[in-house]
Amino acid sequence: MMKESSGNLTLMMASHGFVHVLFVSLAVILPLIRLEFGLSYTQIGVFTFGLGVIAAVASIPMGFISDRVNKLRLISSMFLLVAIVASFFMVVKSLTFVLLLLSFLWLCLSIFHPSSMAYLSSRYPSKRGEIFGLYELGGSLGMIVAPVIAVWVASTWGWKSVYGAYVLPAVFVALLTYKIAAHEVPSHQNGQSSLGGEFLQGLKGILAHRRLKFIFLITGLSAVIFGAASLYLPIYMIDVHGFDVPQAGYILTLFFVGGAAGRLVGGKSSDRWPRNRVMGLSFLLMIPFLILLSLARGTFILVVLSFAVGFTSQMIMPVVTALIGDNAEREIGLSYGMQSLVGFGFAAISRLVAGILADLWGIPAIFWLLAGVSFLGVGCSFLALKPND
């Protein structure tokens, strides 16, 4: 049984990594899309904002559905849909077609996070911090390899081939997930009330939960920082510091390496110390790193600061996810759907605002904005949340 449990966790980690490969690849090829279609920073912000809204809004019904069906089979179906959508990227010719395909892809990917987090939270209730640290580590490893894969494929066959390269891996992950899904049982079975009634009742319970509201706020602040930093960091390195596309992709990889270490440290730390204090310390340490990143010159210092921002920003993610599992009552899938809604939504807004800010005052201003958001995160973590028992 322990071997089976370990195998399921490993598959969820690998699946999470693959999902983030799909997400992060956009940040790597976006400078090439910008050049081909002549996009401004504001247009990039609008472009990515639309994708974020799609993923955010879809997360709520996906989380609700995940509590009422076999979560692993739902995830398996998602990867099959991803394979179908990704196969069409090879024939893309217009910006409209690019946006349409990415919209369908982001819609499919909205299934994964609420379903997988609800599955793990229910399966490992006694050590959520550690489990979600490992789960987030899987996501970070995907982020680490994504720029390398995307740069290599784009430089060899062009950026249109990047998502096409993920078709066969998506089918493979879908089959593996389906194979282990037989013994997974839905959290809720339909009773006498309608699905609409259950949805509204569950949503009302989540929104009335005082501590969950603050947890979702911290999720949003963290998403603002990570969403804007991960998207604009490669463009910042290219446009301000004169790096070429592969070099900027490698800097982004180091940012995600820091994130991988941060997620593991944050998850383990939150099982030993009050979770809100771990989050507050992460936000506090991030402030000087963000400010210095906007001012620094020289490859070495930029590498160190990119790693440091990735580390501190991602310490927060497993802590927030574990806290939701600690506080959610019945609709755990819907609660994680709300987390995804807030995360994707705030990240989407941050990319739009950051794009406008970059056009007005230059890209370095983005990092000053994020430092201010991090300061708000310190206050929310230390003042709004009570320490763990």
Buried (B, 14 or more C-beta within 10 A) or exposed (E): EEEEEEEBBEBBBBBBBBBBBBBBBBBBBBBBBBEBEEBEBBBBBBBBBBBBBBBBBBBBBBBBBBBBBBBBBBBBBBBBBBBBBBBBBBEBEEBEEBBBBBBBBBBBBBBBBBBBBBBBBBBBEEBBBBBBBBBBBBBBBBBBBBBBBBBBBBEEEEBBBBBBBBBEBBBEBBEBBBEBBEEBEBBBEEEEEEEEEBBEEBBEBBEEBEBBEBBBBBBBBBBBBBBBBBBBBBBBBBBBBEBEBBBBBBBBBBBBBBBBBBBBBBBBBBBEBBBBBBBBBBBBBBBBBBBBBBEBEEEEEBBBBBBBBBBBBBBBBBBBBBBBBBBBEBBBBBBBBBBBBBBBBBBBBBBBBBBBBBBEEBBBBBBBBBBEBBBBBBEBBBEBBEEBE
